[in-house]
Amino acid sequence: MSEDKNIFNKKFEDIKEKIEIKKQQEKIDVKKETNIEQKSNIDSNLNKAEKNLEQKSDEQKIGGIISVGKNISKNRQRYKKIENILSDGFEDVYLKMSPEKKIEFKLKGEETSNKINELIEKGKITLKKVVRLIKKWLSIIPGVNKYFLEQEAKIKADKIIKLSQ
C-alpha cells in the first residue's frame, strides 16, 4: 500500500512538473509572438514611409530617403547601445540560468530595449519609466536581491538617460 502511494506521488509530481514546463513554454511563445508583432509594426511603418516617398517628386524622394535612412540607422544604433547598457555585467548571471529562464530573460531584455528606444524616439522618456521597465526585466533573475535590483536599475537608467540626451 505504501509503495503504491509512493508511485502515485511520484507520478503526480512528474505531471505537475510537466504542467509547469508547459506553462513556461506558453509564456515564452507569447513573448515571441509579441516580439514578432513589434517587428511587423516596424516593417509596416517602413512600408508606409516607402509609399509616402513614392508619391513625392524625385527631389523630395532623395531627401526623404536620406532622412528615413538616417532615422532608421540612428534607431538601430541607439537600440544596440541600450541593449549593451542593459546586458553589461549580467554575463555570469545569464550563464547560470536554466535554459527556459535564459530565453525568457533574453526576450524580456529585447522587449525592454525596444520600449526604452520607443520612449526616447517619442521624447517621453523619464527616469521613473526607465527604472520601472528595467526592474521588471531584472526581476526575472531567480533569487535576485530587491536592493540589488533597485540599485542596478537606477545605474542603468542613468546611463540610458545620458544616452538619450
Residue pairs with C-beta under 8 A, 6 or more apart in sequence:
21 100
24 100
24 104
25 100
27 104
28 100
28 103
28 104
28 107
31 104
31 107
31 108
31 111
32 107
34 111
35 107
35 110
35 111
35 114
38 111
38 114
46 72
49 64
49 68
52 64
53 60
53 61
53 64
53 65
53 68
54 61
56 64
75 117
75 121
78 117
78 120
78 163
79 113
79 114
79 117
81 163
82 113
82 116
82 117
82 160
82 163
83 109
83 110
83 113
85 156
85 159
85 160
85 163
86 109
86 112
86 113
86 134
86 137
86 156
87 94
87 109
88 156
89 152
93 141
94 102
94 105
94 106
97 105
97 141
97 142
101 140
101 141
101 142
104 140
105 137
105 140
105 141
108 136
108 137
108 140
109 137
111 137
112 133
112 134
112 136
112 137
115 133
116 125
116 130
116 133
116 160
119 125
119 126
119 129
119 130
120 163
120 164
125 160
125 161
125 164
127 157
127 158
127 161
130 156
130 157
130 160
130 161
131 153
131 154
131 157
134 152
134 153
134 156
134 157
135 149
135 150
135 153
138 144
138 149
138 152
138 153
139 149
141 149
